[in-house]
Amino acid sequence: MPECLFCGIIAGSLPSKKVFENEEVVVIHDLHPKAPVHVLIIPKKHIVSANDLSESDQNLAGKLLLAAKRVAGDLGVAQNGYKIIINTGKDGGQLIGHLHLHLLGGGMLTSVV
């Protein structure tokens, strides 16, 4: 499999501004933020999209949400609120073929739902 952008960041061969990292997850600042706080929560395991999650990824999926909760607290947006978004596929707005969550906060965010 050719190396994707996020795999390069995870491997350390591409630069990023890391916020948090553990054995299964890395969190980086988005290069094109859509809110005062905009970070990406990325599993170190290469999974193309939410459609590619399997039963064996159930624990990892939970760890992504727990990482989001932790980082929201660390970045000071937990108390007032934040959004977690997963874009899936072309029509869902996914630009990079590696599963990731967007965490946005730091002010009143408009709702799309």
N, C-alpha and C positions, 0 to 999 in steps of 0.2 A: 504494500500500500504506500503511495507517495505520502510524504510527510505533509500534514496540514499546518496551517498557521498556528493553531492552538497547541498542536503536538510540538512544534518548534519552540514555543514559549515554555511549555512544560519541560522540555529537554534542556532548556537554558541556552539554546542556540539563537534565539530571537529575544530582543529586549522587551521588557514590560515593567509596569509599575505595580508590583505585588502588594496586596493588602493583607493576605492571609494564605498560608499553605500548610497542609498536613500530608499524610501519606496517600490520600486518595483524591484530594481536591486542591485546586489553586484558585485564588480570587485576585483579579487584576482590575485596574481602572480601565474603563472603556476609552478608546482613543477619540471617539466622537460622542461625548456625553449629551444625553437628552434631558438631563436634570442636574441640579447642583451636585448630587451624589449619584453616580452611575458606575456600577462595577459589574463584572462578569464572574459568575461562579461556574467553574469548569471542572468536570471530572478528569482525572489524569488518564483514565481508561478511555480510549477512543471509541465513542459511540456516535454515529452520524447524527441522529436526531431522536426525539422522544419516541418516534415510531419504531426505532430500533432497540428500545429497551426490552429486556427479557426478564423473566421471573428471577433469574440469577442476579439481576441488577437492582432488585428491590431494596436491599440494604444501602447500596450506593445512592439511590434516589433519595432516600431519607437523609443521608449524610449531606447531600447537596442542600436540602432545605435547612438542616441544622447549621451548616456553614453560613447560609444566608442570614439566619437569625443572629448568629454570633457577630458577623460583620456589620449588620445593621446596628447592633449595640455599640460595637467598636467605633463606628463612624458617626454615632450620635443621632441616628434617624429612627431608632426603634420606638421611642416613646410617642412621637408625633405621627408615625406611620410611614409606610413605604410600599412599593409595588414589587412583585416578583413576576417576571414575564418569561415564558419559554416560546420562542418563535420556532415553528416546525414546518419544514418544507418551503419551497419557493413561494407559494401563495400565502404562507404564514409569515413571510418576511425573514426567513432564515438565510443569512448571507454566508455563513461559514459552516461547512459540513462537519461539525463537531458539536455535540450537545452542549448547551450552556444556558444558564439562567441569567437574566438581567435583573439587577436590584437597583431600583431608582427611588430617590427620596430627597429630602432637603428642602421641601416646600410643597405647596398645594399642587397636586398632580391631577390633571384632567382624567376623567374616566372614559373608557371606550366601551364599557359594558352598561 
